[in-house]
Amino acid sequence: MTKEQANSSPVNYWLNNKWRWLRTQWQSFRHPVGSVDFGNLRRVTPISREFGYDRGLPIDRYYVDKFLTTYADDIRGRVLEIGDDSYTRQFGGDRVTTRDVLHVKGNNPIATYVGDLTNADHIPSDTFDCFILTQTLHLVYDYRLALQTIYRILKPGGVLLATFPGISHICNDEWAEYWCWSFTSLSSKQLFAEFFPKENVQIQTHGNVLAAIAFLQGLSVQELSPKELDFGDRQYEVLITVRAMKPED
Ligand SMILES: C[S@@+](CC[C@H](N)C(=O)[O-])C[C@H]1O[C@@H](n2cnc3c(N)ncnc32)[C@H](O)[C@@H]1O
């Protein structure tokens, strides 16, 4: 009998249901309804609406930093970043030969390209060794067109490093009117496989229930311990990170 057959047998189905029921009973015994102490969190408005910037480092940025640290070696050669070049400088160091910046509006003095990723014929094909696309994909209504452009402008062998929200509130700055989406690891996996060979795509999720609540309340990294931040729970995807490589010719 294969593992799949064993898991789908009626006995296993019954055992799984029983186990789920027992777990639920245990949870309501440990935390009876009405006994939860909400403390400072019993409020219908958040502690802060600034994503944690007013209290320290935002929790999603902790995960962005971890992801870029892991894949820092990919940040090399000619690098395109969205909005500014701070991650290129911080993580690319002297591996980077050219820093480019793409901004959707014409008001950014450090932008070397101005344009919308869904309509960017002016950005040359097969050009970038690395594209750092942090906290942007959810702002693009037609994200498939954006990914088509990204794939086109990466060099063969070039790498996209992308991060975007899973569980998040919506910002209250100039990007609020652009904010369209949240993703899951599954939707990301299927989406990126439409453009990149699936063996070239690595998807990770970051977060847990405490990190999610703290993030939604606008608390900062400084208010949780590294152990609390690093605990990963697949049911609480605060941030999704993707490394995707365009195949060599
Ligand atoms: C919140 S910033 C994210 C990038 C920034 N480096 C960061 O990590 O916070 C939002 C960025 O999304 C970009 N953006 C929004 N819609 C876009 C689009 N359709 N095409 C290209 N960029 C877009 C803007 O240019 C802006 O720099």
The ligand as a Tripos MOL2 file, in Angstrom:
@<TRIPOS>MOLECULE
LIG
   27    29     1     0     0
SMALL
NO_CHARGES

@<TRIPOS>ATOM
      1 C1          6.2220   50.4420   -1.4360 C.3       1 LIG1
      2 S1          7.3370   50.7390   -2.7530 S.3       1 LIG1
      3 C2          8.1420   49.2080   -2.8600 C.3       1 LIG1
      4 C3          9.5560   49.2940   -3.3490 C.3       1 LIG1
      5 C4         10.5900   49.7180   -2.3080 C.3       1 LIG1
      6 N1         11.9100   49.5260   -2.8140 N.3       1 LIG1
      7 C5         10.3960   48.9230   -1.0190 C.2       1 LIG1
      8 O1         11.0470   47.8650   -0.8430 O.co2     1 LIG1
      9 O2          9.6280   49.3780   -0.1940 O.co2     1 LIG1
     10 C6          6.2400   50.7870   -4.0520 C.3       1 LIG1
     11 C7          6.8760   50.7930   -5.4390 C.3       1 LIG1
     12 O3          5.9740   50.1690   -6.3400 O.3       1 LIG1
     13 C8          6.2610   50.6770   -7.5970 C.3       1 LIG1
     14 N2          5.1300   50.3960   -8.4810 N.ar      1 LIG1
     15 C9          3.8150   50.4380   -8.2100 C.ar      1 LIG1
     16 N3          3.0920   50.0750   -9.2840 N.ar      1 LIG1
     17 C10         3.9830   49.8050  -10.2630 C.ar      1 LIG1
     18 C11         3.8720   49.3870  -11.6140 C.ar      1 LIG1
     19 N4          2.6840   49.1760  -12.1880 N.pl3     1 LIG1
     20 N5          5.0070   49.2080  -12.3200 N.ar      1 LIG1
     21 C12         6.2150   49.4220  -11.7460 C.ar      1 LIG1
     22 N6          6.3760   49.7920  -10.4700 N.ar      1 LIG1
     23 C13         5.2800   49.9940   -9.7540 C.ar      1 LIG1
     24 C14         6.5260   52.1390   -7.3870 C.3       1 LIG1
     25 O4          7.3780   52.6520   -8.3490 O.3       1 LIG1
     26 C15         7.1600   52.1590   -5.9850 C.3       1 LIG1
     27 O5          8.5370   52.3560   -6.0740 O.3       1 LIG1
@<TRIPOS>BOND
     1     1     2 1
     2     2     3 1
     3     2    10 1
     4     3     4 1
     5     4     5 1
     6     5     6 1
     7     5     7 1
     8     7     8 2
     9     7     9 1
    10    10    11 1
    11    11    12 1
    12    11    26 1
    13    12    13 1
    14    13    14 1
    15    13    24 1
    16    14    15 ar
    17    14    23 ar
    18    15    16 ar
    19    16    17 ar
    20    17    18 ar
    21    17    23 ar
    22    18    19 1
    23    18    20 ar
    24    20    21 ar
    25    21    22 ar
    26    22    23 ar
    27    24    25 1
    28    24    26 1
    29    26    27 1
@<TRIPOS>SUBSTRUCTURE
     1 LIG1         1 GROUP 0 **** ****
